[in-house]
Amino acid sequence: MGPEHSLALGLCGGPTSVAEVAAHLRLPAVVTKVLLSDLVDCGALTARAPRFHANPTDRSLLEAVLDGLRQRL
């Protein structure tokens, strides 16, 4: 494994999304997915499907995300 694998592994101390790891590593998500897949294949990480809010299309959740994005832009 290369240094990128070690950096990615260090970022995954708890539940972390591929997007978060990619942002910290400043790599495209597709490259990060390959790095994380390598770590899963060798047993260094485990992966699971994301858990959704009780209603993944909950309007209040979507509005909160939109408000947050508007504040940052």
C-alpha positions in Angstrom: 0.0 0.0 0.0 1.1 3.5 -0.7 1.1 6.7 1.4 -2.3 7.6 0.2 -3.7 4.4 1.6 -2.3 5.2 5.0 -3.7 8.8 4.9 -7.1 7.4 3.9 -7.0 4.8 6.7 -6.2 7.5 9.2 -9.3 9.5 8.2 -11.6 6.5 8.8 -11.5 6.2 12.5 -15.3 6.4 12.6 -18.1 6.4 10.1 -16.8 8.5 7.2 -18.2 9.0 3.7 -16.1 8.6 0.6 -16.8 12.3 -0.2 -15.3 13.4 3.2 -12.2 11.3 2.6 -11.8 12.6 -0.9 -12.1 16.2 0.3 -9.4 15.7 3.0 -7.1 14.0 0.5 -7.9 16.4 -2.2 -8.4 13.6 -4.7 -11.3 12.9 -7.0 -14.0 10.7 -5.4 -13.4 7.9 -8.0 -9.7 7.7 -7.0 -10.6 7.7 -3.4 -13.1 4.9 -3.9 -10.3 2.8 -5.4 -8.0 3.5 -2.4 -10.8 2.6 0.0 -11.7 -0.5 -1.9 -8.1 -1.6 -1.6 -8.3 -1.2 2.1 -11.6 -3.1 2.3 -10.1 -5.9 0.2 -7.1 -6.3 2.5 -9.4 -6.2 5.6 -8.1 -2.9 7.0 -11.6 -1.3 6.6 -15.2 -2.4 6.5 -17.9 -0.7 4.5 -21.6 -0.6 4.7 -24.5 1.0 2.8 -25.4 4.5 4.1 -28.2 4.8 6.6 -30.9 7.2 5.7 -33.1 9.4 7.8 -36.5 7.7 8.4 -37.7 9.5 5.3 -34.8 10.2 2.9 -36.8 12.8 1.1 -37.9 14.6 4.3 -38.6 18.2 3.2 -37.3 19.7 6.4 -34.0 17.9 6.0 -33.6 19.0 2.4 -34.5 22.6 3.3 -31.8 22.5 6.1 -29.2 21.3 3.6 -30.3 24.0 1.1 -30.1 26.7 3.8 -26.6 25.6 4.8 -25.4 25.7 1.2 -26.9 29.2 0.7 -25.0 30.4 3.8 -21.7 29.1 2.5 -22.1 30.6 -1.0 
